Amino acid sequence: MTANPLRQATLTPKWPKRESIDLSRRASHSEQAGAGGVAGAKVDFIAIGWGPMENDHHDIGTDLVIWVRDSRLFDLGRVVGVQVKGGERQDGKSWFRHPKKASDGAIEGWWYSEKDRSHFDAWASSSVPDLLVLHDIESKTSYWVHIT
C-alpha cells in the first residue's frame, strides 16, 4: 500500500483588521467587452458550422482556435487562429471608432491599430492562418478580415 502524499493541516489565516469590509468588486469595461466579443464571435463561428475553441490559457494574440468544417460538418484538417476585439459600434470608444468609408460615405470597415507591432509580427510569422474579428456586442454582429 502506497502512503498518501497529502496530509491534512490546520491553517489559520491572519487577516488584517478593518473597520468595515468592502465586498464590492468591479470588472473593467474592457474585460466585459473582450469576454463578450469572444463569446459572440464563438457563437457566430458555430452558426456557420466551424468548431471554435477558446484559447484562455495561453492567450498571446489568439483568442479562438477554429477547426474549419465543410457544409456537412466534416473537419477539413485545417486550423485558423482568431484574435477577437469586442465593443459597441455606437459608443465611440471601442475598436469601431475609426471607420473606413467608401466614396458614398458608407462604412466599409474599420482601421485597426495597436501600440506596438508584437501581434502583427506574431501573425505574420505564424504557420497558422489568422483572422481578426471585431464583434459588435450591441448588434451581435461579427466583422472579420483575413490577416495572414
C-alpha positions in Angstrom: 0.0 0.0 0.0 1.3 3.4 -1.0 1.4 6.1 1.6 -0.9 9.1 0.9 1.3 12.1 0.0 -1.4 14.5 1.0 -1.6 15.4 4.7 -4.3 17.4 6.4 -3.1 20.5 8.0 -4.7 23.2 10.1 -4.3 26.6 8.6 -5.1 29.8 10.4 -5.0 32.8 8.2 -4.2 36.1 9.7 -6.2 38.8 8.0 -5.6 42.5 8.6 -8.1 44.1 10.8 -10.5 46.5 9.2 -13.3 48.7 10.4 -15.6 47.6 7.6 -15.2 45.2 4.7 -15.9 46.4 1.2 -17.2 43.3 -0.7 -17.8 45.2 -4.0 -15.6 44.2 -6.8 -15.9 45.6 -10.3 -14.9 44.2 -13.6 -13.5 46.6 -16.1 -15.4 47.7 -19.2 -12.5 46.4 -21.3 -12.8 42.9 -19.7 -16.5 42.8 -20.3 -16.1 43.9 -24.0 -13.4 41.3 -24.5 -15.3 38.5 -23.0 -18.5 39.5 -24.8 -16.6 39.8 -28.1 -15.1 36.3 -27.8 -18.4 34.7 -26.8 -20.2 36.4 -29.6 -17.6 35.5 -32.2 -17.7 31.9 -31.0 -21.4 31.8 -31.5 -21.0 33.2 -35.0 -18.4 30.5 -35.9 -20.7 27.8 -34.5 -23.5 29.2 -36.7 -21.5 28.6 -39.9 -20.6 25.1 -38.8 -17.0 25.6 -37.7 -15.5 24.3 -34.4 -14.3 27.2 -32.2 -12.2 26.5 -29.1 -11.3 29.3 -26.6 -7.7 29.8 -26.0 -8.0 31.1 -22.5 -4.8 29.6 -21.0 -2.2 30.8 -23.4 -3.6 33.9 -25.0 -0.8 35.8 -26.7 -2.8 37.2 -29.5 -5.1 34.3 -30.4 -8.4 34.2 -28.6 -10.0 31.3 -30.6 -8.6 28.3 -32.4 -11.1 27.2 -35.1 -11.4 23.8 -36.7 -12.6 24.5 -40.3 -15.5 22.3 -41.4 -17.4 21.8 -44.7 -21.1 22.2 -45.1 -21.6 18.6 -44.0 -19.7 19.5 -40.7 -16.7 17.3 -41.6 -13.4 18.7 -40.2 -11.2 19.6 -43.1 -8.0 19.2 -41.2 -7.4 23.0 -41.2 -7.0 25.2 -38.2 -7.4 29.0 -38.1 -6.3 31.4 -35.3 -8.7 34.2 -34.4 -8.0 37.5 -32.5 -11.2 38.9 -31.3 -11.9 42.5 -30.3 -15.3 43.3 -28.8 -17.1 46.6 -28.3 -20.1 48.6 -29.4 -20.2 50.5 -32.7 -22.2 53.3 -31.1 -20.1 54.0 -28.0 -17.3 55.9 -29.9 -14.7 54.3 -27.6 -14.3 50.8 -28.9 -12.4 49.2 -31.8 -15.1 50.6 -34.1 -14.1 54.3 -33.5 -12.1 54.6 -36.8 -14.4 53.7 -39.7 -13.1 53.3 -43.2 -15.7 54.9 -45.5 -16.5 54.4 -49.2 -16.7 57.3 -51.6 -20.5 57.4 -51.0 -19.9 57.7 -47.2 -21.0 54.1 -46.4 -18.8 52.3 -43.8 -16.8 49.6 -45.5 -14.8 48.5 -42.4 -12.6 49.9 -39.6 -9.0 50.8 -39.2 -7.3 48.6 -36.6 -4.1 49.5 -34.8 -2.2 48.6 -31.7 0.5 50.4 -29.6 3.3 48.1 -30.8 3.9 45.5 -33.6 4.1 42.4 -31.5 0.7 41.0 -32.5 1.3 41.8 -36.2 4.7 40.2 -36.1 3.4 37.1 -34.5 0.6 36.8 -37.0 3.0 37.3 -39.9 5.4 34.6 -38.7 2.7 32.1 -37.8 2.3 28.9 -39.8 -1.4 29.0 -39.0 -3.7 31.5 -40.9 -5.1 34.2 -38.7 -8.3 36.2 -38.7 -9.1 39.4 -36.9 -12.7 39.7 -35.8 -14.4 42.9 -34.5 -17.5 41.9 -32.7 -20.3 44.5 -32.1 -21.8 43.4 -28.8 -24.9 45.5 -29.2 -26.0 44.3 -32.7 -24.4 40.8 -32.1 -22.6 41.1 -35.4 -19.0 39.9 -36.2 -16.9 41.6 -38.8 -13.7 39.8 -39.9 -10.6 40.2 -42.0 -8.0 37.7 -43.1 -4.7 38.8 -41.6 -2.3 36.1 -43.0 
